[in-house]
Amino acid sequence: MVSGKETKLTEQGEAGAREAGGKTRAAAPTGDHPLGAAKTRDRPLGAAKAHDRPLGAAKTRGRPRSFDRETALEKAILAFWERGYEATSVSDLTRAMDIGAPSLYAAFGDKRSLFEEVVRVYSSRYAAFADHALAESPTSRDAVERTLREAAGAYTEPDRPHGCLIAHAAINCTTPEVATSLRDRRNATIAAFEGRIEEDIAAGALPVGTDAGALARHTGAMIQGMSQQARDGASREELEALVEIAMAIWPRT
């Protein structure tokens, strides 16, 4: 049996519950969210949003390089070798290398930076014969003869530009830094020959009165002159004939 007091409390409780439920429904009708709550989209449990990534993960930009850098560099070597530094524009380079200007700048820097790399690679790939001759020949005479003969062949190869890039690229060059760099390389070659000639004078392989500086410059003039002759159309045989004359006047003890 329920007392009258208990019945009254029960009715008051049910009435309060109904009142509270009505207020809740009024505050949050279907589809609404409590103030400040973020609206979320339904997705499978554990699925990540498209923009979600692990903490600290770097966001990558751009697309991977779509060309072979070494192939492009080789094409740049041929372009500078054919036209020289000043006459080769960025448009000439992008056309020859088959890449866009943004790709050129991204991979090689500006035109001057690209040219500096071109000269380094050219020197080791196509013009190292003088260094090898100086390092491997028993005398300065042998080194000079080997250098001139190999230059006659290298400067007239049929499948690439004739002459020497380091000599030709300096023609009409109005960029002081580039002109100075190329001149320093040519003078370094002459200085290397002069050093070997001085060693032979000291060893008695050349006459005591030999002018090492003049003989080295004669060798440099032959190398540079053969380069220009090759660009003007001289054949390998014609250049080798010059080598015979140069060696015929070489000082003897």
ChimeraX commands (.cxc) that place a marker at each C-alpha (Angstrom):
marker #1 position 0.00,0.00,0.00 radius 0.5
marker #1 position 1.33,3.45,-0.99 radius 0.5
marker #1 position 0.74,6.34,1.37 radius 0.5
marker #1 position -0.68,9.65,0.22 radius 0.5
marker #1 position 2.62,11.35,0.89 radius 0.5
marker #1 position 4.56,8.89,-1.33 radius 0.5
marker #1 position 1.95,9.27,-4.10 radius 0.5
marker #1 position 2.37,13.04,-4.05 radius 0.5
marker #1 position 6.18,12.81,-4.26 radius 0.5
marker #1 position 5.98,10.40,-7.19 radius 0.5
marker #1 position 3.66,12.71,-9.13 radius 0.5
marker #1 position 5.93,15.67,-8.44 radius 0.5
marker #1 position 8.94,13.67,-9.69 radius 0.5
marker #1 position 7.23,12.64,-12.92 radius 0.5
marker #1 position 6.07,16.20,-13.54 radius 0.5
marker #1 position 9.63,17.48,-13.04 radius 0.5
marker #1 position 11.02,14.90,-15.41 radius 0.5
marker #1 position 8.48,15.89,-18.09 radius 0.5
marker #1 position 9.35,19.57,-17.64 radius 0.5
marker #1 position 13.09,18.89,-17.86 radius 0.5
marker #1 position 12.67,16.74,-20.97 radius 0.5
marker #1 position 10.70,19.48,-22.69 radius 0.5
marker #1 position 13.40,22.06,-21.95 radius 0.5
marker #1 position 16.11,19.73,-23.28 radius 0.5
marker #1 position 14.23,19.15,-26.52 radius 0.5
marker #1 position 13.72,22.88,-26.94 radius 0.5
marker #1 position 17.41,23.59,-26.38 radius 0.5
marker #1 position 18.68,20.88,-28.72 radius 0.5
marker #1 position 16.23,20.03,-31.52 radius 0.5
marker #1 position 17.09,17.27,-33.96 radius 0.5
marker #1 position 20.31,18.01,-35.93 radius 0.5
marker #1 position 21.54,20.81,-33.65 radius 0.5
marker #1 position 24.66,20.64,-31.45 radius 0.5
marker #1 position 25.43,22.12,-28.07 radius 0.5
marker #1 position 27.17,25.53,-28.22 radius 0.5
marker #1 position 30.90,25.14,-28.99 radius 0.5
marker #1 position 30.63,21.50,-30.06 radius 0.5
marker #1 position 32.34,20.66,-33.38 radius 0.5
marker #1 position 30.21,19.26,-36.14 radius 0.5
marker #1 position 31.56,15.93,-37.33 radius 0.5
marker #1 position 30.83,13.88,-40.43 radius 0.5
marker #1 position 30.00,10.25,-40.18 radius 0.5
marker #1 position 32.87,7.96,-41.29 radius 0.5
marker #1 position 33.91,4.41,-40.47 radius 0.5
marker #1 position 35.48,3.91,-37.10 radius 0.5
marker #1 position 39.19,4.65,-37.23 radius 0.5
marker #1 position 39.09,6.21,-40.73 radius 0.5
marker #1 position 41.27,9.33,-41.08 radius 0.5
marker #1 position 40.22,12.52,-42.75 radius 0.5
marker #1 position 41.90,13.31,-46.04 radius 0.5
marker #1 position 43.99,16.06,-44.43 radius 0.5
marker #1 position 44.94,14.08,-41.33 radius 0.5
marker #1 position 48.62,12.95,-41.07 radius 0.5
marker #1 position 50.89,11.83,-38.24 radius 0.5
marker #1 position 52.21,14.52,-35.96 radius 0.5
marker #1 position 55.34,16.06,-37.41 radius 0.5
marker #1 position 54.86,14.63,-40.90 radius 0.5
marker #1 position 56.13,17.04,-43.55 radius 0.5
marker #1 position 53.86,18.24,-46.31 radius 0.5
marker #1 position 55.55,17.74,-49.68 radius 0.5
marker #1 position 55.26,20.32,-52.43 radius 0.5
marker #1 position 55.64,20.13,-56.17 radius 0.5
marker #1 position 56.27,17.14,-58.38 radius 0.5
marker #1 position 59.39,14.99,-58.63 radius 0.5
marker #1 position 61.93,15.98,-61.29 radius 0.5
marker #1 position 60.81,14.61,-64.64 radius 0.5
marker #1 position 64.16,14.69,-66.48 radius 0.5
marker #1 position 67.56,13.05,-66.15 radius 0.5
marker #1 position 70.00,15.61,-64.75 radius 0.5
marker #1 position 73.12,14.07,-66.29 radius 0.5
marker #1 position 71.56,13.96,-69.74 radius 0.5
marker #1 position 70.47,17.58,-69.43 radius 0.5
marker #1 position 73.97,18.58,-68.26 radius 0.5
marker #1 position 75.59,16.88,-71.23 radius 0.5
marker #1 position 73.30,18.81,-73.56 radius 0.5
marker #1 position 74.29,22.03,-71.79 radius 0.5
marker #1 position 77.97,21.18,-72.33 radius 0.5
marker #1 position 77.37,20.80,-76.07 radius 0.5
marker #1 position 75.38,24.06,-76.22 radius 0.5
marker #1 position 78.08,26.13,-74.49 radius 0.5
marker #1 position 80.79,24.31,-76.46 radius 0.5
marker #1 position 79.11,25.21,-79.74 radius 0.5
marker #1 position 78.13,28.83,-79.02 radius 0.5
marker #1 position 80.35,30.05,-76.20 radius 0.5
marker #1 position 79.19,31.54,-72.90 radius 0.5
marker #1 position 77.94,34.96,-73.95 radius 0.5
marker #1 position 76.07,33.88,-77.08 radius 0.5
marker #1 position 74.21,31.07,-75.30 radius 0.5
marker #1 position 71.00,32.39,-73.77 radius 0.5
marker #1 position 68.80,30.74,-71.16 radius 0.5
marker #1 position 66.26,30.12,-73.96 radius 0.5
marker #1 position 68.98,28.37,-75.99 radius 0.5
marker #1 position 69.79,26.22,-72.97 radius 0.5
marker #1 position 66.22,25.21,-72.14 radius 0.5
marker #1 position 65.62,24.34,-75.78 radius 0.5
marker #1 position 68.83,22.31,-76.04 radius 0.5
marker #1 position 68.31,20.61,-72.66 radius 0.5
marker #1 position 64.60,20.02,-73.36 radius 0.5
marker #1 position 63.52,21.43,-69.99 radius 0.5
marker #1 position 61.69,24.53,-68.79 radius 0.5
marker #1 position 63.39,27.53,-67.21 radius 0.5
marker #1 position 62.02,26.72,-63.72 radius 0.5
marker #1 position 63.53,23.22,-63.95 radius 0.5
marker #1 position 66.87,24.63,-65.09 radius 0.5
marker #1 position 67.02,27.07,-62.16 radius 0.5
marker #1 position 65.88,24.44,-59.67 radius 0.5
marker #1 position 68.43,21.83,-60.81 radius 0.5
marker #1 position 71.43,23.97,-61.77 radius 0.5
marker #1 position 70.95,27.50,-60.45 radius 0.5
marker #1 position 71.37,30.42,-62.84 radius 0.5
marker #1 position 73.20,30.44,-66.18 radius 0.5
marker #1 position 76.56,31.24,-64.62 radius 0.5
marker #1 position 76.26,28.45,-62.03 radius 0.5
marker #1 position 75.34,26.01,-64.77 radius 0.5
marker #1 position 78.32,27.11,-66.84 radius 0.5
marker #1 position 80.71,26.63,-63.92 radius 0.5
marker #1 position 79.49,23.04,-63.57 radius 0.5
marker #1 position 79.73,22.56,-67.33 radius 0.5
marker #1 position 83.38,23.66,-67.33 radius 0.5
marker #1 position 84.24,21.31,-64.45 radius 0.5
marker #1 position 82.62,18.32,-66.13 radius 0.5
marker #1 position 84.01,19.21,-69.56 radius 0.5
marker #1 position 87.53,19.51,-68.14 radius 0.5
marker #1 position 87.43,16.02,-66.64 radius 0.5
marker #1 position 85.43,14.34,-69.41 radius 0.5
marker #1 position 86.85,15.83,-72.60 radius 0.5
marker #1 position 89.94,17.92,-71.82 radius 0.5
marker #1 position 91.94,15.95,-69.28 radius 0.5
marker #1 position 94.53,14.78,-71.81 radius 0.5
marker #1 position 97.05,17.50,-70.85 radius 0.5
marker #1 position 96.82,16.56,-67.17 radius 0.5
marker #1 position 97.29,12.89,-67.98 radius 0.5
marker #1 position 100.23,13.60,-70.27 radius 0.5
marker #1 position 101.98,15.72,-67.65 radius 0.5
marker #1 position 101.43,13.08,-64.96 radius 0.5
marker #1 position 102.39,10.04,-67.03 radius 0.5
marker #1 position 105.11,11.20,-69.47 radius 0.5
marker #1 position 108.80,10.78,-68.55 radius 0.5
marker #1 position 109.87,14.20,-69.88 radius 0.5
marker #1 position 108.32,17.57,-70.65 radius 0.5
marker #1 position 108.95,16.98,-74.36 radius 0.5
marker #1 position 107.02,13.72,-74.26 radius 0.5
marker #1 position 104.22,15.43,-72.31 radius 0.5
marker #1 position 103.94,18.26,-74.83 radius 0.5
marker #1 position 103.97,15.95,-77.86 radius 0.5
marker #1 position 101.34,13.66,-76.35 radius 0.5
marker #1 position 99.16,16.64,-75.42 radius 0.5
marker #1 position 99.32,18.18,-78.89 radius 0.5
marker #1 position 98.60,14.91,-80.67 radius 0.5
marker #1 position 95.64,14.13,-78.44 radius 0.5
marker #1 position 94.37,17.70,-78.89 radius 0.5
marker #1 position 94.46,17.20,-82.67 radius 0.5
marker #1 position 92.16,14.23,-82.25 radius 0.5
marker #1 position 89.90,15.65,-79.54 radius 0.5
marker #1 position 89.36,18.97,-81.31 radius 0.5
marker #1 position 88.20,17.34,-84.54 radius 0.5
marker #1 position 85.89,14.58,-83.28 radius 0.5
marker #1 position 83.04,14.35,-85.80 radius 0.5
marker #1 position 80.21,13.80,-83.28 radius 0.5
marker #1 position 80.69,16.94,-81.17 radius 0.5
marker #1 position 81.64,20.63,-81.52 radius 0.5
marker #1 position 85.18,21.26,-82.73 radius 0.5
marker #1 position 87.87,23.00,-80.76 radius 0.5
marker #1 position 88.14,23.56,-77.01 radius 0.5
marker #1 position 85.21,24.80,-74.93 radius 0.5
marker #1 position 87.48,26.62,-72.47 radius 0.5
marker #1 position 89.16,28.54,-75.29 radius 0.5
marker #1 position 86.04,29.16,-77.35 radius 0.5
marker #1 position 83.69,30.11,-74.51 radius 0.5
marker #1 position 85.89,33.08,-73.63 radius 0.5
marker #1 position 85.44,34.77,-77.04 radius 0.5
marker #1 position 83.41,37.99,-76.73 radius 0.5
marker #1 position 82.72,37.19,-73.07 radius 0.5
marker #1 position 81.60,40.35,-71.26 radius 0.5
marker #1 position 81.04,38.71,-67.86 radius 0.5
marker #1 position 84.27,39.46,-65.93 radius 0.5
marker #1 position 83.97,36.56,-63.49 radius 0.5
marker #1 position 83.53,34.02,-66.29 radius 0.5
marker #1 position 86.32,35.52,-68.41 radius 0.5
marker #1 position 88.68,35.50,-65.41 radius 0.5
marker #1 position 87.84,31.90,-64.52 radius 0.5
marker #1 position 88.52,30.68,-68.05 radius 0.5
marker #1 position 91.75,32.67,-68.29 radius 0.5
marker #1 position 92.94,31.22,-64.98 radius 0.5
marker #1 position 92.35,27.70,-66.29 radius 0.5
marker #1 position 94.36,28.35,-69.46 radius 0.5
marker #1 position 97.18,29.97,-67.49 radius 0.5
marker #1 position 97.20,27.05,-65.05 radius 0.5
marker #1 position 97.88,24.68,-67.94 radius 0.5
marker #1 position 100.76,26.83,-69.13 radius 0.5
marker #1 position 102.15,27.00,-65.59 radius 0.5
marker #1 position 102.00,23.19,-65.31 radius 0.5
marker #1 position 104.06,22.80,-68.48 radius 0.5
marker #1 position 106.51,25.43,-67.28 radius 0.5
marker #1 position 107.03,23.47,-64.07 radius 0.5
marker #1 position 107.81,20.27,-65.97 radius 0.5
marker #1 position 110.21,22.11,-68.30 radius 0.5
marker #1 position 112.05,23.59,-65.32 radius 0.5
marker #1 position 112.40,20.10,-63.86 radius 0.5
marker #1 position 113.99,18.89,-67.11 radius 0.5
marker #1 position 116.37,21.84,-67.18 radius 0.5
marker #1 position 117.45,21.03,-63.65 radius 0.5
marker #1 position 117.84,17.34,-64.55 radius 0.5
marker #1 position 119.90,18.11,-67.66 radius 0.5
marker #1 position 117.25,16.89,-70.11 radius 0.5
marker #1 position 117.04,20.41,-71.59 radius 0.5
marker #1 position 119.78,22.97,-72.19 radius 0.5
marker #1 position 120.62,25.17,-69.20 radius 0.5
marker #1 position 119.74,28.37,-71.06 radius 0.5
marker #1 position 116.25,27.22,-72.05 radius 0.5
marker #1 position 113.56,29.82,-71.33 radius 0.5
marker #1 position 111.02,27.65,-69.52 radius 0.5
marker #1 position 108.33,30.35,-69.49 radius 0.5
marker #1 position 108.59,31.07,-73.23 radius 0.5
marker #1 position 108.61,27.36,-74.13 radius 0.5
marker #1 position 105.55,26.75,-71.98 radius 0.5
marker #1 position 103.74,29.69,-73.57 radius 0.5
marker #1 position 104.61,28.35,-77.00 radius 0.5
marker #1 position 102.92,25.11,-75.98 radius 0.5
marker #1 position 99.86,27.03,-74.76 radius 0.5
marker #1 position 99.74,28.97,-78.02 radius 0.5
marker #1 position 99.82,25.71,-79.97 radius 0.5
marker #1 position 96.95,24.23,-77.94 radius 0.5
marker #1 position 94.79,27.34,-78.25 radius 0.5
marker #1 position 95.69,27.91,-81.90 radius 0.5
marker #1 position 94.85,24.31,-82.79 radius 0.5
marker #1 position 91.47,24.80,-81.12 radius 0.5
marker #1 position 90.64,27.78,-83.32 radius 0.5
marker #1 position 92.03,26.04,-86.43 radius 0.5
marker #1 position 89.75,23.08,-85.73 radius 0.5
marker #1 position 86.73,25.40,-85.46 radius 0.5
marker #1 position 87.74,26.92,-88.76 radius 0.5
marker #1 position 87.64,23.50,-90.39 radius 0.5
marker #1 position 91.18,22.11,-90.07 radius 0.5
marker #1 position 91.27,18.31,-90.14 radius 0.5
marker #1 position 93.02,16.05,-87.67 radius 0.5
marker #1 position 95.75,15.34,-90.21 radius 0.5
marker #1 position 96.37,19.06,-90.75 radius 0.5
marker #1 position 96.64,19.65,-87.01 radius 0.5
marker #1 position 98.99,16.70,-86.60 radius 0.5
marker #1 position 101.24,18.28,-89.23 radius 0.5
marker #1 position 101.51,21.31,-86.93 radius 0.5
marker #1 position 102.55,19.00,-84.10 radius 0.5
marker #1 position 105.47,17.75,-86.21 radius 0.5
marker #1 position 106.70,21.32,-86.71 radius 0.5
marker #1 position 106.28,22.19,-83.03 radius 0.5
marker #1 position 108.31,19.20,-81.91 radius 0.5
marker #1 position 110.99,19.76,-84.55 radius 0.5
marker #1 position 111.93,23.06,-82.93 radius 0.5
marker #1 position 111.91,21.67,-79.37 radius 0.5
marker #1 position 115.26,22.37,-77.64 radius 0.5
marker #1 position 117.69,19.49,-77.39 radius 0.5
marker #1 position 120.75,18.97,-75.24 radius 0.5
marker link #1:1,2 radius 0.2
marker link #1:2,3 radius 0.2
marker link #1:3,4 radius 0.2
marker link #1:4,5 radius 0.2
marker link #1:5,6 radius 0.2
marker link #1:6,7 radius 0.2
marker link #1:7,8 radius 0.2
marker link #1:8,9 radius 0.2
marker link #1:9,10 radius 0.2
marker link #1:10,11 radius 0.2
marker link #1:11,12 radius 0.2
marker link #1:12,13 radius 0.2
marker link #1:13,14 radius 0.2
marker link #1:14,15 radius 0.2
marker link #1:15,16 radius 0.2
marker link #1:16,17 radius 0.2
marker link #1:17,18 radius 0.2
marker link #1:18,19 radius 0.2
marker link #1:19,20 radius 0.2
marker link #1:20,21 radius 0.2
marker link #1:21,22 radius 0.2
marker link #1:22,23 radius 0.2
marker link #1:23,24 radius 0.2
marker link #1:24,25 radius 0.2
marker link #1:25,26 radius 0.2
marker link #1:26,27 radius 0.2
marker link #1:27,28 radius 0.2
marker link #1:28,29 radius 0.2
marker link #1:29,30 radius 0.2
marker link #1:30,31 radius 0.2
marker link #1:31,32 radius 0.2
marker link #1:32,33 radius 0.2
marker link #1:33,34 radius 0.2
marker link #1:34,35 radius 0.2
marker link #1:35,36 radius 0.2
marker link #1:36,37 radius 0.2
marker link #1:37,38 radius 0.2
marker link #1:38,39 radius 0.2
marker link #1:39,40 radius 0.2
marker link #1:40,41 radius 0.2
marker link #1:41,42 radius 0.2
marker link #1:42,43 radius 0.2
marker link #1:43,44 radius 0.2
marker link #1:44,45 radius 0.2
marker link #1:45,46 radius 0.2
marker link #1:46,47 radius 0.2
marker link #1:47,48 radius 0.2
marker link #1:48,49 radius 0.2
marker link #1:49,50 radius 0.2
marker link #1:50,51 radius 0.2
marker link #1:51,52 radius 0.2
marker link #1:52,53 radius 0.2
marker link #1:53,54 radius 0.2
marker link #1:54,55 radius 0.2
marker link #1:55,56 radius 0.2
marker link #1:56,57 radius 0.2
marker link #1:57,58 radius 0.2
marker link #1:58,59 radius 0.2
marker link #1:59,60 radius 0.2
marker link #1:60,61 radius 0.2
marker link #1:61,62 radius 0.2
marker link #1:62,63 radius 0.2
marker link #1:63,64 radius 0.2
marker link #1:64,65 radius 0.2
marker link #1:65,66 radius 0.2
marker link #1:66,67 radius 0.2
marker link #1:67,68 radius 0.2
marker link #1:68,69 radius 0.2
marker link #1:69,70 radius 0.2
marker link #1:70,71 radius 0.2
marker link #1:71,72 radius 0.2
marker link #1:72,73 radius 0.2
marker link #1:73,74 radius 0.2
marker link #1:74,75 radius 0.2
marker link #1:75,76 radius 0.2
marker link #1:76,77 radius 0.2
marker link #1:77,78 radius 0.2
marker link #1:78,79 radius 0.2
marker link #1:79,80 radius 0.2
marker link #1:80,81 radius 0.2
marker link #1:81,82 radius 0.2
marker link #1:82,83 radius 0.2
marker link #1:83,84 radius 0.2
marker link #1:84,85 radius 0.2
marker link #1:85,86 radius 0.2
marker link #1:86,87 radius 0.2
marker link #1:87,88 radius 0.2
marker link #1:88,89 radius 0.2
marker link #1:89,90 radius 0.2
marker link #1:90,91 radius 0.2
marker link #1:91,92 radius 0.2
marker link #1:92,93 radius 0.2
marker link #1:93,94 radius 0.2
marker link #1:94,95 radius 0.2
marker link #1:95,96 radius 0.2
marker link #1:96,97 radius 0.2
marker link #1:97,98 radius 0.2
marker link #1:98,99 radius 0.2
marker link #1:99,100 radius 0.2
marker link #1:100,101 radius 0.2
marker link #1:101,102 radius 0.2
marker link #1:102,103 radius 0.2
marker link #1:103,104 radius 0.2
marker link #1:104,105 radius 0.2
marker link #1:105,106 radius 0.2
marker link #1:106,107 radius 0.2
marker link #1:107,108 radius 0.2
marker link #1:108,109 radius 0.2
marker link #1:109,110 radius 0.2
marker link #1:110,111 radius 0.2
marker link #1:111,112 radius 0.2
marker link #1:112,113 radius 0.2
marker link #1:113,114 radius 0.2
marker link #1:114,115 radius 0.2
marker link #1:115,116 radius 0.2
marker link #1:116,117 radius 0.2
marker link #1:117,118 radius 0.2
marker link #1:118,119 radius 0.2
marker link #1:119,120 radius 0.2
marker link #1:120,121 radius 0.2
marker link #1:121,122 radius 0.2
marker link #1:122,123 radius 0.2
marker link #1:123,124 radius 0.2
marker link #1:124,125 radius 0.2
marker link #1:125,126 radius 0.2
marker link #1:126,127 radius 0.2
marker link #1:127,128 radius 0.2
marker link #1:128,129 radius 0.2
marker link #1:129,130 radius 0.2
marker link #1:130,131 radius 0.2
marker link #1:131,132 radius 0.2
marker link #1:132,133 radius 0.2
marker link #1:133,134 radius 0.2
marker link #1:134,135 radius 0.2
marker link #1:135,136 radius 0.2
marker link #1:136,137 radius 0.2
marker link #1:137,138 radius 0.2
marker link #1:138,139 radius 0.2
marker link #1:139,140 radius 0.2
marker link #1:140,141 radius 0.2
marker link #1:141,142 radius 0.2
marker link #1:142,143 radius 0.2
marker link #1:143,144 radius 0.2
marker link #1:144,145 radius 0.2
marker link #1:145,146 radius 0.2
marker link #1:146,147 radius 0.2
marker link #1:147,148 radius 0.2
marker link #1:148,149 radius 0.2
marker link #1:149,150 radius 0.2
marker link #1:150,151 radius 0.2
marker link #1:151,152 radius 0.2
marker link #1:152,153 radius 0.2
marker link #1:153,154 radius 0.2
marker link #1:154,155 radius 0.2
marker link #1:155,156 radius 0.2
marker link #1:156,157 radius 0.2
marker link #1:157,158 radius 0.2
marker link #1:158,159 radius 0.2
marker link #1:159,160 radius 0.2
marker link #1:160,161 radius 0.2
marker link #1:161,162 radius 0.2
marker link #1:162,163 radius 0.2
marker link #1:163,164 radius 0.2
marker link #1:164,165 radius 0.2
marker link #1:165,166 radius 0.2
marker link #1:166,167 radius 0.2
marker link #1:167,168 radius 0.2
marker link #1:168,169 radius 0.2
marker link #1:169,170 radius 0.2
marker link #1:170,171 radius 0.2
marker link #1:171,172 radius 0.2
marker link #1:172,173 radius 0.2
marker link #1:173,174 radius 0.2
marker link #1:174,175 radius 0.2
marker link #1:175,176 radius 0.2
marker link #1:176,177 radius 0.2
marker link #1:177,178 radius 0.2
marker link #1:178,179 radius 0.2
marker link #1:179,180 radius 0.2
marker link #1:180,181 radius 0.2
marker link #1:181,182 radius 0.2
marker link #1:182,183 radius 0.2
marker link #1:183,184 radius 0.2
marker link #1:184,185 radius 0.2
marker link #1:185,186 radius 0.2
marker link #1:186,187 radius 0.2
marker link #1:187,188 radius 0.2
marker link #1:188,189 radius 0.2
marker link #1:189,190 radius 0.2
marker link #1:190,191 radius 0.2
marker link #1:191,192 radius 0.2
marker link #1:192,193 radius 0.2
marker link #1:193,194 radius 0.2
marker link #1:194,195 radius 0.2
marker link #1:195,196 radius 0.2
marker link #1:196,197 radius 0.2
marker link #1:197,198 radius 0.2
marker link #1:198,199 radius 0.2
marker link #1:199,200 radius 0.2
marker link #1:200,201 radius 0.2
marker link #1:201,202 radius 0.2
marker link #1:202,203 radius 0.2
marker link #1:203,204 radius 0.2
marker link #1:204,205 radius 0.2
marker link #1:205,206 radius 0.2
marker link #1:206,207 radius 0.2
marker link #1:207,208 radius 0.2
marker link #1:208,209 radius 0.2
marker link #1:209,210 radius 0.2
marker link #1:210,211 radius 0.2
marker link #1:211,212 radius 0.2
marker link #1:212,213 radius 0.2
marker link #1:213,214 radius 0.2
marker link #1:214,215 radius 0.2
marker link #1:215,216 radius 0.2
marker link #1:216,217 radius 0.2
marker link #1:217,218 radius 0.2
marker link #1:218,219 radius 0.2
marker link #1:219,220 radius 0.2
marker link #1:220,221 radius 0.2
marker link #1:221,222 radius 0.2
marker link #1:222,223 radius 0.2
marker link #1:223,224 radius 0.2
marker link #1:224,225 radius 0.2
marker link #1:225,226 radius 0.2
marker link #1:226,227 radius 0.2
marker link #1:227,228 radius 0.2
marker link #1:228,229 radius 0.2
marker link #1:229,230 radius 0.2
marker link #1:230,231 radius 0.2
marker link #1:231,232 radius 0.2
marker link #1:232,233 radius 0.2
marker link #1:233,234 radius 0.2
marker link #1:234,235 radius 0.2
marker link #1:235,236 radius 0.2
marker link #1:236,237 radius 0.2
marker link #1:237,238 radius 0.2
marker link #1:238,239 radius 0.2
marker link #1:239,240 radius 0.2
marker link #1:240,241 radius 0.2
marker link #1:241,242 radius 0.2
marker link #1:242,243 radius 0.2
marker link #1:243,244 radius 0.2
marker link #1:244,245 radius 0.2
marker link #1:245,246 radius 0.2
marker link #1:246,247 radius 0.2
marker link #1:247,248 radius 0.2
marker link #1:248,249 radius 0.2
marker link #1:249,250 radius 0.2
marker link #1:250,251 radius 0.2
marker link #1:251,252 radius 0.2
marker link #1:252,253 radius 0.2
view
